[in-house]
């Protein structure tokens, strides 16, 4: 299993909502076909070719559970 597959599995696991780093979340989004659209500061915007978008703030290393839930909804 590759690093990207492990990151995607961790993001999709409901038991791991609190321990997902920014790098793991962005790796999972990129693995699912999302492309970094905007963001040179503390917020990164990822866009999928079919129109789905998400903005993820980067404040510290871990992402808040609300954003992980949004990512899960986008990927299902």
C-alpha positions in Angstrom: 0.0 0.0 0.0 1.5 3.4 -1.0 1.8 6.5 1.2 -1.1 8.1 -0.7 -3.3 5.1 -0.2 -2.6 5.1 3.5 -3.4 8.8 3.8 -6.7 8.2 1.9 -7.6 5.3 4.2 -6.8 7.4 7.3 -9.0 10.3 6.1 -11.9 8.0 5.3 -11.7 6.2 8.7 -14.3 7.8 11.1 -12.2 6.7 14.1 -9.2 8.8 13.0 -11.1 12.2 12.7 -8.8 14.0 15.2 -5.4 12.8 14.2 -5.2 13.7 10.5 -2.3 16.1 9.5 -2.6 18.7 6.8 -0.2 16.7 4.6 -2.2 13.5 4.9 -5.4 15.4 4.0 -4.0 17.1 1.0 -2.3 13.8 -0.2 -5.7 12.1 0.1 -7.4 14.9 -1.9 -4.7 14.7 -4.6 -5.0 10.9 -4.7 -8.8 11.3 -5.3 -8.2 13.6 -8.3 -8.3 17.1 -6.7 -5.9 19.8 -7.8 -4.6 22.7 -5.7 -6.4 25.6 -7.3 -5.6 28.6 -5.1 -3.8 29.3 -1.8 -0.5 30.9 -1.1 -1.3 31.8 2.5 -2.9 29.9 5.3 -5.8 28.6 3.3 -5.5 26.1 0.4 -8.3 25.6 -2.1 -8.6 22.2 -3.9 -10.8 21.7 -6.9 -11.9 18.6 -8.7 -12.4 18.6 -12.5 -16.1 17.9 -12.0 -16.6 21.1 -10.0 -16.3 20.0 -6.3 -14.2 22.4 -4.2 -12.9 22.6 -0.6 -11.0 25.2 1.2 -8.7 23.9 4.0 -7.1 26.3 6.5 -3.6 25.5 7.6 -3.2 26.6 11.2 -0.8 24.2 12.8 -0.2 20.6 11.7 -3.6 18.9 12.4 -6.8 19.7 10.6 -10.0 20.3 12.6 -12.5 17.4 12.5 -15.1 19.5 10.7 -12.8 19.8 7.6 -12.1 16.1 7.7 -15.8 15.4 7.7 -16.2 17.7 4.7 -13.4 15.9 2.9 -15.1 12.6 3.6 -18.4 13.9 2.2 -16.6 15.1 -1.0 -14.9 11.7 -1.5 -17.9 9.5 -1.1 
